[in-house]
């Protein structure tokens, strides 16, 4: 599918996936080695329970009108070990083939409680309920990688493309939304690279980008939430830009060579904590 550079609210997930452009998920797959990135591009990834919960929560928070259309809770009382139970379950599955079945009642309650947390926190609620906001907005643009313009795509959770003071907002579920906990998760899962790429994409479309905000909410009780901000041009932005450009450079080199190498042989090393000072 061909599409002009710019903001594209209303683009379906299938249309977004069909866009021929590099995205952040692919860049993250290069973290270990190009071979793993190639496997991700060819086969995708297996959805974990945490990923399934995050997807359901995103739908509830950003597109609540679609939640009951896309998700359905598994009915209780069906014993799939019996003949009648198997037939009842099969009938239910066939009737809801167009929806994702939430097999865990606790997960359904958790998504509701997480949304209540975001709406009950004045800092996150103000962002979530901001008027004139595009939700699940596809963005396509070009960035310079090794002196060449390369095409990228992104899916912004929340953005006001009509504002002169543009903030890009992203909802993250996590185990620990405290400053220390979310900082560690941001480093481990490379959220700062995502923020940098998204800000630079918006900036390349001649918009005045103020920064990037994460709306973090805990998936465990009490489902505490908070807002974490990366202003445009901050040190985290600079480090994230360095990382996404490095990964993109590797990606296009692999594409042009038609080779995605695995791990590089090297001298074995131990973690730092295994080393001690002095002789024994």
C-alpha positions in Angstrom: 0.0 0.0 0.0 1.3 3.4 -1.0 0.6 6.5 1.1 1.9 10.0 1.4 4.1 11.2 4.3 2.1 12.7 7.1 -0.4 12.0 9.9 -3.1 9.4 8.9 -5.8 9.1 11.6 -8.3 6.4 10.8 -5.9 4.1 9.0 -6.8 0.5 9.9 -4.3 -1.9 11.6 -4.2 -4.0 8.5 -3.5 -1.0 6.3 -0.8 0.2 8.7 0.9 -3.2 8.7 0.9 -3.2 4.9 2.9 0.0 4.7 6.4 -0.6 3.3 8.4 1.3 5.9 10.6 0.6 8.9 9.1 0.7 12.4 10.3 0.7 16.0 9.4 -2.9 16.7 11.7 -4.1 13.9 14.5 -1.9 15.2 14.1 -3.4 18.7 14.5 -6.9 17.2 18.0 -6.0 16.2 19.1 -5.7 19.8 20.6 -9.1 20.0 21.6 -9.8 16.4 20.4 -9.3 12.8 19.4 -13.0 12.6 16.8 -12.5 15.3 15.5 -9.4 13.5 15.1 -11.4 10.3 13.1 -14.1 12.2 10.9 -11.4 13.7 10.2 -9.8 10.2 9.4 -13.2 8.7 7.4 -14.8 11.5 6.4 -12.1 13.9 6.4 -12.8 17.7 4.4 -15.1 19.9 1.9 -13.1 22.0 2.5 -13.4 25.8 -0.1 -12.9 28.5 1.4 -9.5 29.2 1.2 -8.5 25.6 -2.4 -9.7 25.3 -3.3 -7.7 28.4 -1.6 -4.6 27.0 -3.4 -4.9 23.7 -6.8 -5.3 25.4 -6.1 -2.3 27.6 -5.0 -0.1 24.7 -8.3 -0.9 23.0 -10.3 -0.1 26.1 -8.4 3.1 26.8 -8.1 4.5 23.3 -11.0 3.0 21.4 -13.6 2.0 24.1 -16.4 1.9 21.4 -14.5 -1.0 19.8 -13.8 -3.0 22.9 -17.0 -5.0 23.0 -16.7 -5.5 19.2 -13.1 -6.8 19.4 -13.1 -8.6 22.7 -15.4 -11.0 24.5 -15.0 -12.7 28.0 -15.0 -16.4 28.1 -18.4 -17.6 29.6 -18.1 -19.4 32.9 -19.6 -22.8 33.6 -18.5 -24.6 30.3 -16.8 -27.9 31.1 -14.7 -28.6 28.0 -14.0 -32.1 29.3 -17.6 -33.2 28.6 -19.2 -33.8 25.2 -21.8 -31.1 25.9 -19.2 -28.7 27.1 -17.0 -29.2 24.0 -20.0 -28.6 21.7 -21.0 -25.5 23.7 -17.5 -24.1 23.6 -17.2 -24.8 19.8 -20.4 -23.0 19.2 -19.2 -20.0 21.3 -15.9 -19.9 19.5 -17.6 -20.0 16.1 -20.0 -17.3 17.0 -17.2 -15.0 18.1 -14.6 -15.8 15.4 -14.3 -12.1 14.7 -13.4 -11.3 18.3 -10.5 -12.0 20.7 -11.7 -14.3 23.5 -10.4 -13.1 26.9 -9.9 -16.5 28.7 -9.0 -15.0 32.1 -11.8 -13.2 34.0 -9.1 -11.5 36.2 -7.5 -10.0 33.0 -10.9 -8.5 32.1 -11.3 -6.9 35.6 -7.6 -5.8 35.5 -8.1 -3.7 32.3 -11.1 -2.0 33.8 -9.2 -1.2 37.0 -6.2 0.1 35.0 -8.5 2.5 33.0 -10.0 3.7 36.3 -6.5 4.5 37.5 -5.7 6.6 34.5 -9.0 8.4 34.6 -8.7 8.9 38.4 -5.2 10.4 38.1 -5.7 14.1 37.2 -2.3 14.2 35.4 -3.0 11.2 33.1 -6.8 12.0 32.8 -6.0 15.5 31.4 -3.9 13.9 28.6 -6.2 11.0 27.9 -9.3 13.3 27.7 -7.7 16.2 25.8 -10.0 17.5 23.0 -9.0 17.5 19.3 -6.8 14.4 19.9 -6.2 11.7 17.3 -6.0 8.2 18.8 -4.1 5.3 17.2 -2.8 7.7 14.6 -0.5 6.3 11.9 2.4 8.4 10.9 4.7 8.0 7.9 7.8 10.1 7.2 11.4 10.1 6.0 14.6 10.4 8.1 18.2 10.6 7.1 20.2 7.4 7.7 23.8 7.5 6.4 23.0 10.5 4.1 20.0 8.8 2.6 16.3 9.4 3.1 14.7 6.3 4.5 11.0 5.7 5.1 9.7 5.0 8.6 6.2 4.5 10.1 4.8 4.7 13.6 1.5 4.4 15.4 1.0 7.2 17.9 -1.4 6.3 20.7 -2.4 10.0 21.2 -1.4 13.1 19.3 -2.9 16.5 18.5 -1.7 17.1 15.0 -3.5 20.4 14.8 -1.8 22.0 17.8 1.2 24.3 17.6 2.6 22.7 20.7 2.6 19.0 19.8 2.9 16.3 22.4 3.1 12.6 21.5 1.6 10.4 24.1 2.0 6.6 24.6 0.3 4.3 27.1 2.5 1.7 28.8 1.5 -1.1 31.1 4.1 -2.1 33.6 4.8 -3.9 36.9 6.3 -0.8 38.5 5.3 2.7 37.5 7.5 4.3 40.2 10.3 6.7 38.9 12.9 4.0 39.5 10.9 1.1 38.2 9.7 2.8 35.0 13.3 4.1 34.4 14.6 0.6 34.5 11.9 -0.7 32.2 12.5 2.2 29.8 16.1 1.2 29.5 15.5 -2.5 29.2 12.7 -2.2 26.7 14.3 0.7 24.9 11.3 3.1 25.3 13.7 6.0 24.9 14.5 4.8 21.3 10.7 4.7 20.6 10.3 8.3 21.9 13.2 9.6 19.9 12.0 8.0 16.7 8.5 9.2 17.1 9.6 12.8 17.9 11.9 12.9 14.9 9.2 11.6 12.6 6.8 14.3 13.7 9.5 16.9 13.5 10.3 15.8 9.9 6.7 16.6 9.0 7.2 20.3 9.9 5.4 20.2 13.2 6.6 22.0 16.4 7.2 19.0 18.6 7.2 19.8 22.4 8.1 16.3 23.5 7.0 12.7 24.3 5.0 11.5 27.3 4.5 8.0 28.6 1.3 7.3 30.5 2.5 4.4 32.7 0.0 2.3 34.6 0.7 -0.8 36.8 -0.9 -4.0 35.8 -1.0 -5.2 39.4 -3.1 -3.7 42.3 -3.3 -0.9 43.2 -2.7 -0.1 39.5 -0.9 3.2 40.3 -0.2 5.5 37.3 2.1 8.4 36.4 3.3 10.5 33.5 6.9 10.5 32.4 8.1 13.2 30.0 10.9 13.4 27.4 11.1 17.0 26.2 12.3 17.4 22.6 16.1 17.6 22.5 16.7 16.2 26.0 19.6 13.8 26.6 17.3 10.8 26.4 16.1 12.0 23.0 19.7 12.3 21.8 20.6 8.8 23.1 17.5 7.3 21.6 18.2 9.0 18.2 21.8 7.5 18.3 20.3 4.1 18.9 17.6 4.1 16.3 20.0 5.4 13.7 22.5 2.7 14.5 19.9 0.0 14.3 18.4 1.4 11.1 21.9 1.5 9.6 22.4 -2.2 10.4 18.9 -3.0 9.0 19.5 -1.4 5.6 23.0 -2.9 5.4 21.5 -6.3 5.9 18.8 -5.7 3.4 21.2 -4.5 0.7 23.6 -7.5 1.4 20.8 -10.0 1.7 22.4 -11.4 4.9 21.4 -11.2 8.5 24.3 -12.6 10.6 23.9 -14.2 14.0 26.2 -13.8 17.0 29.8 -12.9 16.7 32.4 -15.3 18.2 34.4 -13.7 20.9 36.3 -14.3 24.2 33.9 -15.5 26.9 33.1 -12.9 29.6 31.4 -12.9 33.0 29.0 -10.3 34.4 30.8 -7.6 36.4 29.5 -8.8 39.7 31.5 -12.1 39.3 34.9 -10.3 39.3 36.7 -9.6 42.6 39.8 -7.6 43.5 42.9 -9.2 44.8 44.5 -12.7 44.6 43.5 -15.8 46.4 
